[in-house]
Amino acid sequence: MRLTRSRDNRVIAGVCAGLAHRLGWKPRTMRLLFVLSCLLPGPQFLIYLGLWIFIPNERR
């Protein structure tokens, strides 16, 4: 199973939904973890932008 950004279950870019699908989690759980991680110091937002650029879109 390849890591791809979701086309159907996206809020911004589909990164969290794609990661959740790859890990077998619910997209809502992944989004919640991402938002909570943004409260901590670190480059979370830059990592998200990088994933948005480098992870391809899901094929139809």
mmCIF file as Biopython writes it, N, C-alpha, C and O atoms, coordinates in Angstrom:
data_model
#
loop_
_atom_site.group_PDB
_atom_site.id
_atom_site.type_symbol
_atom_site.label_atom_id
_atom_site.label_alt_id
_atom_site.label_comp_id
_atom_site.label_asym_id
_atom_site.label_entity_id
_atom_site.label_seq_id
_atom_site.pdbx_PDB_ins_code
_atom_site.Cartn_x
_atom_site.Cartn_y
_atom_site.Cartn_z
_atom_site.occupancy
_atom_site.B_iso_or_equiv
_atom_site.auth_seq_id
_atom_site.auth_asym_id
_atom_site.pdbx_PDB_model_num
ATOM 1   N N  . MET A ? 1  ? 0.850   -1.169 0.000  1.0 0.0 1  A 1 
ATOM 2   C CA . MET A ? 1  ? 0.000   0.000  0.000  1.0 0.0 1  A 1 
ATOM 3   C C  . MET A ? 1  ? 0.898   1.236  0.000  1.0 0.0 1  A 1 
ATOM 4   O O  . MET A ? 1  ? 1.756   1.383  0.871  1.0 0.0 1  A 1 
ATOM 5   N N  . ARG A ? 2  ? 0.702   2.121  -0.974 1.0 0.0 2  A 1 
ATOM 6   C CA . ARG A ? 2  ? 1.486   3.348  -1.089 1.0 0.0 2  A 1 
ATOM 7   C C  . ARG A ? 2  ? 0.884   4.458  -0.241 1.0 0.0 2  A 1 
ATOM 8   O O  . ARG A ? 2  ? -0.311  4.463  0.056  1.0 0.0 2  A 1 
ATOM 9   N N  . LEU A ? 3  ? 1.732   5.387  0.136  1.0 0.0 3  A 1 
ATOM 10  C CA . LEU A ? 3  ? 1.293   6.570  0.859  1.0 0.0 3  A 1 
ATOM 11  C C  . LEU A ? 3  ? 0.861   7.608  -0.164 1.0 0.0 3  A 1 
ATOM 12  O O  . LEU A ? 3  ? 1.676   8.090  -0.951 1.0 0.0 3  A 1 
ATOM 13  N N  . THR A ? 4  ? -0.417  7.949  -0.153 1.0 0.0 4  A 1 
ATOM 14  C CA . THR A ? 4  ? -0.957  8.958  -1.058 1.0 0.0 4  A 1 
ATOM 15  C C  . THR A ? 4  ? -1.874  9.891  -0.287 1.0 0.0 4  A 1 
ATOM 16  O O  . THR A ? 4  ? -2.401  9.535  0.767  1.0 0.0 4  A 1 
ATOM 17  N N  . ARG A ? 5  ? -2.058  11.092 -0.827 1.0 0.0 5  A 1 
ATOM 18  C CA . ARG A ? 5  ? -2.985  12.042 -0.223 1.0 0.0 5  A 1 
ATOM 19  C C  . ARG A ? 5  ? -4.395  11.707 -0.691 1.0 0.0 5  A 1 
ATOM 20  O O  . ARG A ? 5  ? -4.624  11.439 -1.870 1.0 0.0 5  A 1 
ATOM 21  N N  . SER A ? 6  ? -5.317  11.724 0.230  1.0 0.0 6  A 1 
ATOM 22  C CA . SER A ? 6  ? -6.700  11.379 -0.065 1.0 0.0 6  A 1 
ATOM 23  C C  . SER A ? 6  ? -7.351  12.456 -0.932 1.0 0.0 6  A 1 
ATOM 24  O O  . SER A ? 6  ? -7.121  13.647 -0.726 1.0 0.0 6  A 1 
ATOM 25  N N  . ARG A ? 7  ? -8.153  12.037 -1.891 1.0 0.0 7  A 1 
ATOM 26  C CA . ARG A ? 7  ? -8.915  12.981 -2.718 1.0 0.0 7  A 1 
ATOM 27  C C  . ARG A ? 7  ? -10.308 13.213 -2.153 1.0 0.0 7  A 1 
ATOM 28  O O  . ARG A ? 7  ? -10.871 14.296 -2.316 1.0 0.0 7  A 1 
ATOM 29  N N  . ASP A ? 8  ? -10.866 12.208 -1.492 1.0 0.0 8  A 1 
ATOM 30  C CA . ASP A ? 8  ? -12.247 12.286 -1.033 1.0 0.0 8  A 1 
ATOM 31  C C  . ASP A ? 8  ? -12.380 12.764 0.406  1.0 0.0 8  A 1 
ATOM 32  O O  . ASP A ? 8  ? -13.341 13.455 0.741  1.0 0.0 8  A 1 
ATOM 33  N N  . ASN A ? 9  ? -11.437 12.408 1.248  1.0 0.0 9  A 1 
ATOM 34  C CA . ASN A ? 9  ? -11.561 12.686 2.675  1.0 0.0 9  A 1 
ATOM 35  C C  . ASN A ? 9  ? -10.532 13.729 3.108  1.0 0.0 9  A 1 
ATOM 36  O O  . ASN A ? 9  ? -9.775  13.503 4.052  1.0 0.0 9  A 1 
ATOM 37  N N  . ARG A ? 10 ? -10.506 14.861 2.425  1.0 0.0 10 A 1 
ATOM 38  C CA . ARG A ? 10 ? -9.528  15.892 2.744  1.0 0.0 10 A 1 
ATOM 39  C C  . ARG A ? 10 ? -10.191 17.098 3.357  1.0 0.0 10 A 1 
ATOM 40  O O  . ARG A ? 10 ? -11.334 17.435 3.048  1.0 0.0 10 A 1 
ATOM 41  N N  . VAL A ? 11 ? -9.440  17.745 4.243  1.0 0.0 11 A 1 
ATOM 42  C CA . VAL A ? 11 ? -9.888  19.002 4.831  1.0 0.0 11 A 1 
ATOM 43  C C  . VAL A ? 11 ? -9.078  20.130 4.200  1.0 0.0 11 A 1 
ATOM 44  O O  . VAL A ? 11 ? -9.651  21.106 3.716  1.0 0.0 11 A 1 
ATOM 45  N N  . ILE A ? 12 ? -7.760  20.006 4.199  1.0 0.0 12 A 1 
ATOM 46  C CA . ILE A ? 12 ? -6.899  20.999 3.550  1.0 0.0 12 A 1 
ATOM 47  C C  . ILE A ? 12 ? -6.232  20.368 2.335  1.0 0.0 12 A 1 
ATOM 48  O O  . ILE A ? 12 ? -6.515  20.752 1.200  1.0 0.0 12 A 1 
ATOM 49  N N  . ALA A ? 13 ? -5.356  19.409 2.566  1.0 0.0 13 A 1 
ATOM 50  C CA . ALA A ? 13 ? -4.609  18.821 1.454  1.0 0.0 13 A 1 
ATOM 51  C C  . ALA A ? 13 ? -4.713  17.305 1.390  1.0 0.0 13 A 1 
ATOM 52  O O  . ALA A ? 13 ? -4.211  16.700 0.443  1.0 0.0 13 A 1 
ATOM 53  N N  . GLY A ? 14 ? -5.345  16.683 2.360  1.0 0.0 14 A 1 
ATOM 54  C CA . GLY A ? 14 ? -5.479  15.231 2.368  1.0 0.0 14 A 1 
ATOM 55  C C  . GLY A ? 14 ? -4.306  14.507 2.990  1.0 0.0 14 A 1 
ATOM 56  O O  . GLY A ? 14 ? -4.248  13.278 2.941  1.0 0.0 14 A 1 
ATOM 57  N N  . VAL A ? 15 ? -3.365  15.240 3.576  1.0 0.0 15 A 1 
ATOM 58  C CA . VAL A ? 15 ? -2.179  14.615 4.167  1.0 0.0 15 A 1 
ATOM 59  C C  . VAL A ? 15 ? -2.560  13.763 5.372  1.0 0.0 15 A 1 
ATOM 60  O O  . VAL A ? 15 ? -2.157  12.603 5.456  1.0 0.0 15 A 1 
ATOM 61  N N  . CYS A ? 16 ? -3.325  14.314 6.297  1.0 0.0 16 A 1 
ATOM 62  C CA . CYS A ? 16 ? -3.704  13.561 7.501  1.0 0.0 16 A 1 
ATOM 63  C C  . CYS A ? 16 ? -4.556  12.341 7.147  1.0 0.0 16 A 1 
ATOM 64  O O  . CYS A ? 16 ? -4.384  11.274 7.735  1.0 0.0 16 A 1 
ATOM 65  N N  . ALA A ? 17 ? -5.469  12.494 6.194  1.0 0.0 17 A 1 
ATOM 66  C CA . ALA A ? 17 ? -6.303  11.367 5.788  1.0 0.0 17 A 1 
ATOM 67  C C  . ALA A ? 17 ? -5.459  10.289 5.109  1.0 0.0 17 A 1 
ATOM 68  O O  . ALA A ? 17 ? -5.700  9.099  5.310  1.0 0.0 17 A 1 
ATOM 69  N N  . GLY A ? 18 ? -4.477  10.691 4.310  1.0 0.0 18 A 1 
ATOM 70  C CA . GLY A ? 18 ? -3.590  9.724  3.662  1.0 0.0 18 A 1 
ATOM 71  C C  . GLY A ? 18 ? -2.739  8.976  4.669  1.0 0.0 18 A 1 
ATOM 72  O O  . GLY A ? 18 ? -2.576  7.760  4.568  1.0 0.0 18 A 1 
ATOM 73  N N  . LEU A ? 19 ? -2.192  9.703  5.648  1.0 0.0 19 A 1 
ATOM 74  C CA . LEU A ? 19 ? -1.403  9.045  6.695  1.0 0.0 19 A 1 
ATOM 75  C C  . LEU A ? 19 ? -2.271  8.112  7.528  1.0 0.0 19 A 1 
ATOM 76  O O  . LEU A ? 19 ? -1.845  7.010  7.875  1.0 0.0 19 A 1 
ATOM 77  N N  . ALA A ? 20 ? -3.483  8.546  7.851  1.0 0.0 20 A 1 
ATOM 78  C CA . ALA A ? 20 ? -4.389  7.708  8.633  1.0 0.0 20 A 1 
ATOM 79  C C  . ALA A ? 20 ? -4.740  6.428  7.878  1.0 0.0 20 A 1 
ATOM 80  O O  . ALA A ? 20 ? -4.770  5.348  8.468  1.0 0.0 20 A 1 
ATOM 81  N N  . HIS A ? 21 ? -5.000  6.541  6.597  1.0 0.0 21 A 1 
ATOM 82  C CA . HIS A ? 21 ? -5.325  5.357  5.787  1.0 0.0 21 A 1 
ATOM 83  C C  . HIS A ? 21 ? -4.141  4.391  5.760  1.0 0.0 21 A 1 
ATOM 84  O O  . HIS A ? 21 ? -4.320  3.176  5.852  1.0 0.0 21 A 1 
ATOM 85  N N  . ARG A ? 22 ? -2.950  4.930  5.634  1.0 0.0 22 A 1 
ATOM 86  C CA . ARG A ? 22 ? -1.739  4.105  5.582  1.0 0.0 22 A 1 
ATOM 87  C C  . ARG A ? 22 ? -1.512  3.370  6.905  1.0 0.0 22 A 1 
ATOM 88  O O  . ARG A ? 22 ? -1.062  2.225  6.913  1.0 0.0 22 A 1 
ATOM 89  N N  . LEU A ? 23 ? -1.828  4.038  8.031  1.0 0.0 23 A 1 
ATOM 90  C CA . LEU A ? 23 ? -1.610  3.440  9.346  1.0 0.0 23 A 1 
ATOM 91  C C  . LEU A ? 23 ? -2.804  2.642  9.852  1.0 0.0 23 A 1 
ATOM 92  O O  . LEU A ? 23 ? -2.707  1.962  10.874 1.0 0.0 23 A 1 
ATOM 93  N N  . GLY A ? 24 ? -3.939  2.720  9.140  1.0 0.0 24 A 1 
ATOM 94  C CA . GLY A ? 24 ? -5.126  1.993  9.568  1.0 0.0 24 A 1 
ATOM 95  C C  . GLY A ? 24 ? -5.897  2.716  10.650 1.0 0.0 24 A 1 
ATOM 96  O O  . GLY A ? 24 ? -6.640  2.085  11.401 1.0 0.0 24 A 1 
ATOM 97  N N  . TRP A ? 25 ? -5.736  4.028  10.745 1.0 0.0 25 A 1 
ATOM 98  C CA . TRP A ? 25 ? -6.437  4.842  11.736 1.0 0.0 25 A 1 
ATOM 99  C C  . TRP A ? 25 ? -7.591  5.566  11.085 1.0 0.0 25 A 1 
ATOM 100 O O  . TRP A ? 25 ? -7.749  5.529  9.864  1.0 0.0 25 A 1 
ATOM 101 N N  . LYS A ? 26 ? -8.399  6.226  11.899 1.0 0.0 26 A 1 
ATOM 102 C CA . LYS A ? 26 ? -9.453  7.092  11.391 1.0 0.0 26 A 1 
ATOM 103 C C  . LYS A ? 26 ? -8.853  8.463  11.095 1.0 0.0 26 A 1 
ATOM 104 O O  . LYS A ? 26 ? -8.018  8.943  11.862 1.0 0.0 26 A 1 
ATOM 105 N N  . PRO A ? 27 ? -9.258  9.100  10.003 1.0 0.0 27 A 1 
ATOM 106 C CA . PRO A ? 27 ? -8.711  10.426 9.676  1.0 0.0 27 A 1 
ATOM 107 C C  . PRO A ? 27 ? -8.925  11.456 10.774 1.0 0.0 27 A 1 
ATOM 108 O O  . PRO A ? 27 ? -8.072  12.318 10.986 1.0 0.0 27 A 1 
ATOM 109 N N  . ARG A ? 28 ? -10.055 11.381 11.478 1.0 0.0 28 A 1 
ATOM 110 C CA . ARG A ? 28 ? -10.322 12.337 12.552 1.0 0.0 28 A 1 
ATOM 111 C C  . ARG A ? 28 ? -9.281  12.218 13.664 1.0 0.0 28 A 1 
ATOM 112 O O  . ARG A ? 28 ? -8.873  13.226 14.241 1.0 0.0 28 A 1 
ATOM 113 N N  . THR A ? 29 ? -8.852  10.994 13.966 1.0 0.0 29 A 1 
ATOM 114 C CA . THR A ? 29 ? -7.831  10.781 14.990 1.0 0.0 29 A 1 
ATOM 115 C C  . THR A ? 29 ? -6.504  11.406 14.568 1.0 0.0 29 A 1 
ATOM 116 O O  . THR A ? 29 ? -5.837  12.054 15.374 1.0 0.0 29 A 1 
ATOM 117 N N  . MET A ? 30 ? -6.123  11.213 13.309 1.0 0.0 30 A 1 
ATOM 118 C CA . MET A ? 30 ? -4.867  11.769 12.812 1.0 0.0 30 A 1 
ATOM 119 C C  . MET A ? 30 ? -4.912  13.297 12.825 1.0 0.0 30 A 1 
ATOM 120 O O  . MET A ? 30 ? -3.931  13.945 13.190 1.0 0.0 30 A 1 
ATOM 121 N N  . ARG A ? 31 ? -6.033  13.866 12.432 1.0 0.0 31 A 1 
ATOM 122 C CA . ARG A ? 31 ? -6.165  15.331 12.449 1.0 0.0 31 A 1 
ATOM 123 C C  . ARG A ? 31 ? -6.071  15.872 13.868 1.0 0.0 31 A 1 
ATOM 124 O O  . ARG A ? 31 ? -5.432  16.898 14.100 1.0 0.0 31 A 1 
ATOM 125 N N  . LEU A ? 32 ? -6.699  15.197 14.811 1.0 0.0 32 A 1 
ATOM 126 C CA . LEU A ? 32 ? -6.653  15.621 16.202 1.0 0.0 32 A 1 
ATOM 127 C C  . LEU A ? 32 ? -5.221  15.564 16.736 1.0 0.0 32 A 1 
ATOM 128 O O  . LEU A ? 32 ? -4.778  16.485 17.423 1.0 0.0 32 A 1 
ATOM 129 N N  . LEU A ? 33 ? -4.501  14.491 16.425 1.0 0.0 33 A 1 
ATOM 130 C CA . LEU A ? 33 ? -3.106  14.379 16.849 1.0 0.0 33 A 1 
ATOM 131 C C  . LEU A ? 33 ? -2.249  15.480 16.233 1.0 0.0 33 A 1 
ATOM 132 O O  . LEU A ? 33 ? -1.365  16.021 16.895 1.0 0.0 33 A 1 
ATOM 133 N N  . PHE A ? 34 ? -2.505  15.812 14.977 1.0 0.0 34 A 1 
ATOM 134 C CA . PHE A ? 34 ? -1.741  16.879 14.333 1.0 0.0 34 A 1 
ATOM 135 C C  . PHE A ? 34 ? -2.006  18.221 15.005 1.0 0.0 34 A 1 
ATOM 136 O O  . PHE A ? 34 ? -1.070  18.969 15.282 1.0 0.0 34 A 1 
ATOM 137 N N  . VAL A ? 35 ? -3.267  18.530 15.267 1.0 0.0 35 A 1 
ATOM 138 C CA . VAL A ? 35 ? -3.605  19.804 15.904 1.0 0.0 35 A 1 
ATOM 139 C C  . VAL A ? 35 ? -2.998  19.873 17.299 1.0 0.0 35 A 1 
ATOM 140 O O  . VAL A ? 35 ? -2.469  20.913 17.693 1.0 0.0 35 A 1 
ATOM 141 N N  . LEU A ? 36 ? -3.069  18.777 18.047 1.0 0.0 36 A 1 
ATOM 142 C CA . LEU A ? 36 ? -2.467  18.763 19.382 1.0 0.0 36 A 1 
ATOM 143 C C  . LEU A ? 36 ? -0.950  18.898 19.319 1.0 0.0 36 A 1 
ATOM 144 O O  . LEU A ? 36 ? -0.347  19.542 20.178 1.0 0.0 36 A 1 
ATOM 145 N N  . SER A ? 37 ? -0.329  18.294 18.304 1.0 0.0 37 A 1 
ATOM 146 C CA . SER A ? 37 ? 1.130   18.403 18.177 1.0 0.0 37 A 1 
ATOM 147 C C  . SER A ? 37 ? 1.552   19.832 17.826 1.0 0.0 37 A 1 
ATOM 148 O O  . SER A ? 37 ? 2.674   20.236 18.132 1.0 0.0 37 A 1 
ATOM 149 N N  . CYS A ? 38 ? 0.673   20.592 17.194 1.0 0.0 38 A 1 
ATOM 150 C CA . CYS A ? 38 ? 0.999   21.986 16.871 1.0 0.0 38 A 1 
ATOM 151 C C  . CYS A ? 38 ? 1.073   22.857 18.122 1.0 0.0 38 A 1 
ATOM 152 O O  . CYS A ? 38 ? 1.631   23.953 18.071 1.0 0.0 38 A 1 
ATOM 153 N N  . LEU A ? 39 ? 0.528   22.396 19.230 1.0 0.0 39 A 1 
ATOM 154 C CA . LEU A ? 39 ? 0.634   23.126 20.483 1.0 0.0 39 A 1 
ATOM 155 C C  . LEU A ? 39 ? 2.025   22.991 21.101 1.0 0.0 39 A 1 
ATOM 156 O O  . LEU A ? 39 ? 2.406   23.796 21.951 1.0 0.0 39 A 1 
ATOM 157 N N  . LEU A ? 40 ? 2.773   21.989 20.684 1.0 0.0 40 A 1 
ATOM 158 C CA . LEU A ? 40 ? 4.132   21.768 21.172 1.0 0.0 40 A 1 
ATOM 159 C C  . LEU A ? 40 ? 5.118   22.508 20.268 1.0 0.0 40 A 1 
ATOM 160 O O  . LEU A ? 40 ? 4.837   22.725 19.089 1.0 0.0 40 A 1 
ATOM 161 N N  . PRO A ? 41 ? 6.271   22.894 20.817 1.0 0.0 41 A 1 
ATOM 162 C CA . PRO A ? 41 ? 7.269   23.533 19.955 1.0 0.0 41 A 1 
ATOM 163 C C  . PRO A ? 41 ? 7.857   22.521 18.981 1.0 0.0 41 A 1 
ATOM 164 O O  . PRO A ? 41 ? 8.077   21.359 19.323 1.0 0.0 41 A 1 
ATOM 165 N N  . GLY A ? 42 ? 8.106   22.982 17.772 1.0 0.0 42 A 1 
ATOM 166 C CA . GLY A ? 42 ? 8.699   22.108 16.769 1.0 0.0 42 A 1 
ATOM 167 C C  . GLY A ? 42 ? 8.241   22.476 15.370 1.0 0.0 42 A 1 
ATOM 168 O O  . GLY A ? 42 ? 7.431   23.385 15.190 1.0 0.0 42 A 1 
ATOM 169 N N  . PRO A ? 43 ? 8.764   21.766 14.383 1.0 0.0 43 A 1 
ATOM 170 C CA . PRO A ? 43 ? 8.493   22.103 12.975 1.0 0.0 43 A 1 
ATOM 171 C C  . PRO A ? 43 ? 7.306   21.347 12.370 1.0 0.0 43 A 1 
ATOM 172 O O  . PRO A ? 43 ? 7.358   20.975 11.198 1.0 0.0 43 A 1 
ATOM 173 N N  . GLN A ? 44 ? 6.248   21.112 13.134 1.0 0.0 44 A 1 
ATOM 174 C CA . GLN A ? 44 ? 5.133   20.299 12.648 1.0 0.0 44 A 1 
ATOM 175 C C  . GLN A ? 44 ? 4.515   20.898 11.377 1.0 0.0 44 A 1 
ATOM 176 O O  . GLN A ? 44 ? 4.228   20.171 10.427 1.0 0.0 44 A 1 
ATOM 177 N N  . PHE A ? 45 ? 4.315   22.200 11.361 1.0 0.0 45 A 1 
ATOM 178 C CA . PHE A ? 45 ? 3.678   22.830 10.207 1.0 0.0 45 A 1 
ATOM 179 C C  . PHE A ? 45 ? 4.564   22.716 8.969  1.0 0.0 45 A 1 
ATOM 180 O O  . PHE A ? 45 ? 4.058   22.506 7.866  1.0 0.0 45 A 1 
ATOM 181 N N  . LEU A ? 46 ? 5.876   22.852 9.135  1.0 0.0 46 A 1 
ATOM 182 C CA . LEU A ? 46 ? 6.792   22.707 7.996  1.0 0.0 46 A 1 
ATOM 183 C C  . LEU A ? 46 ? 6.810   21.267 7.484  1.0 0.0 46 A 1 
ATOM 184 O O  . LEU A ? 46 ? 6.904   21.034 6.279  1.0 0.0 46 A 1 
ATOM 185 N N  . ILE A ? 47 ? 6.720   20.313 8.391  1.0 0.0 47 A 1 
ATOM 186 C CA . ILE A ? 47 ? 6.657   18.906 7.984  1.0 0.0 47 A 1 
ATOM 187 C C  . ILE A ? 47 ? 5.380   18.654 7.192  1.0 0.0 47 A 1 
ATOM 188 O O  . ILE A ? 47 ? 5.401   17.952 6.181  1.0 0.0 47 A 1 
ATOM 189 N N  . TYR A ? 48 ? 4.264   19.230 7.654  1.0 0.0 48 A 1 
ATOM 190 C CA . TYR A ? 48 ? 2.998   19.081 6.932  1.0 0.0 48 A 1 
ATOM 191 C C  . TYR A ? 48 ? 3.116   19.653 5.520  1.0 0.0 48 A 1 
ATOM 192 O O  . TYR A ? 48 ? 2.675   19.024 4.557  1.0 0.0 48 A 1 
ATOM 193 N N  . LEU A ? 49 ? 3.705   20.836 5.393  1.0 0.0 49 A 1 
ATOM 194 C CA . LEU A ? 49 ? 3.891   21.438 4.069  1.0 0.0 49 A 1 
ATOM 195 C C  . LEU A ? 49 ? 4.773   20.572 3.174  1.0 0.0 49 A 1 
ATOM 196 O O  . LEU A ? 49 ? 4.504   20.421 1.983  1.0 0.0 49 A 1 
ATOM 197 N N  . GLY A ? 50 ? 5.825   20.006 3.757  1.0 0.0 50 A 1 
ATOM 198 C CA . GLY A ? 50 ? 6.692   19.109 2.992  1.0 0.0 50 A 1 
ATOM 199 C C  . GLY A ? 50 ? 5.957   17.867 2.521  1.0 0.0 50 A 1 
ATOM 200 O O  . GLY A ? 50 ? 6.122   17.439 1.378  1.0 0.0 50 A 1 
ATOM 201 N N  . LEU A ? 51 ? 5.149   17.290 3.391  1.0 0.0 51 A 1 
ATOM 202 C CA . LEU A ? 51 ? 4.366   16.116 2.996  1.0 0.0 51 A 1 
ATOM 203 C C  . LEU A ? 51 ? 3.362   16.477 1.908  1.0 0.0 51 A 1 
ATOM 204 O O  . LEU A ? 51 ? 3.118   15.684 0.999  1.0 0.0 51 A 1 
ATOM 205 N N  . TRP A ? 52 ? 2.781   17.667 1.996  1.0 0.0 52 A 1 
ATOM 206 C CA . TRP A ? 52 ? 1.830   18.133 0.988  1.0 0.0 52 A 1 
ATOM 207 C C  . TRP A ? 52 ? 2.509   18.209 -0.377 1.0 0.0 52 A 1 
ATOM 208 O O  . TRP A ? 52 ? 1.899   17.886 -1.397 1.0 0.0 52 A 1 
ATOM 209 N N  . ILE A ? 53 ? 3.755   18.630 -0.393 1.0 0.0 53 A 1 
ATOM 210 C CA . ILE A ? 53 ? 4.485   18.771 -1.655 1.0 0.0 53 A 1 
ATOM 211 C C  . ILE A ? 53 ? 4.924   17.417 -2.198 1.0 0.0 53 A 1 
ATOM 212 O O  . ILE A ? 53 ? 4.813   17.169 -3.399 1.0 0.0 53 A 1 
ATOM 213 N N  . PHE A ? 54 ? 5.424   16.533 -1.322 1.0 0.0 54 A 1 
ATOM 214 C CA . PHE A ? 54 ? 6.073   15.300 -1.792 1.0 0.0 54 A 1 
ATOM 215 C C  . PHE A ? 54 ? 5.178   14.072 -1.891 1.0 0.0 54 A 1 
ATOM 216 O O  . PHE A ? 54 ? 5.516   13.139 -2.620 1.0 0.0 54 A 1 
ATOM 217 N N  . ILE A ? 55 ? 4.055   14.036 -1.190 1.0 0.0 55 A 1 
ATOM 218 C CA . ILE A ? 55 ? 3.159   12.874 -1.279 1.0 0.0 55 A 1 
ATOM 219 C C  . ILE A ? 55 ? 2.232   13.084 -2.466 1.0 0.0 55 A 1 
ATOM 220 O O  . ILE A ? 55 ? 1.567   14.116 -2.550 1.0 0.0 55 A 1 
ATOM 221 N N  . PRO A ? 56 ? 2.175   12.128 -3.385 1.0 0.0 56 A 1 
ATOM 222 C CA . PRO A ? 56 ? 1.300   12.299 -4.552 1.0 0.0 56 A 1 
ATOM 223 C C  . PRO A ? 56 ? -0.182  12.133 -4.197 1.0 0.0 56 A 1 
ATOM 224 O O  . PRO A ? 56 ? -0.537  11.510 -3.197 1.0 0.0 56 A 1 
ATOM 225 N N  . ASN A ? 57 ? -1.025  12.707 -5.045 1.0 0.0 57 A 1 
ATOM 226 C CA . ASN A ? 57 ? -2.469  12.536 -4.899 1.0 0.0 57 A 1 
ATOM 227 C C  . ASN A ? 57 ? -2.865  11.096 -5.190 1.0 0.0 57 A 1 
ATOM 228 O O  . ASN A ? 57 ? -2.206  10.398 -5.960 1.0 0.0 57 A 1 
ATOM 229 N N  . GLU A ? 58 ? -3.927  10.677 -4.575 1.0 0.0 58 A 1 
ATOM 230 C CA . GLU A ? 58 ? -4.495  9.353  -4.809 1.0 0.0 58 A 1 
ATOM 231 C C  . GLU A ? 58 ? -5.063  9.295  -6.228 1.0 0.0 58 A 1 
ATOM 232 O O  . GLU A ? 58 ? -5.702  10.241 -6.687 1.0 0.0 58 A 1 
ATOM 233 N N  . ARG A ? 59 ? -4.827  8.193  -6.908 1.0 0.0 59 A 1 
ATOM 234 C CA . ARG A ? 59 ? -5.387  8.018  -8.251 1.0 0.0 59 A 1 
ATOM 235 C C  . ARG A ? 59 ? -6.826  7.564  -8.170 1.0 0.0 59 A 1 
ATOM 236 O O  . ARG A ? 59 ? -7.211  6.866  -7.233 1.0 0.0 59 A 1 
ATOM 237 N N  . ARG A ? 60 ? -7.610  7.951  -9.134 1.0 0.0 60 A 1 
ATOM 238 C CA . ARG A ? 60 ? -9.028  7.558  -9.154 1.0 0.0 60 A 1 
ATOM 239 C C  . ARG A ? 60 ? -9.210  6.231  -9.794 1.0 0.0 60 A 1 
ATOM 240 O O  . ARG A ? 60 ? -10.337 5.745  -9.896 1.0 0.0 60 A 1 
#
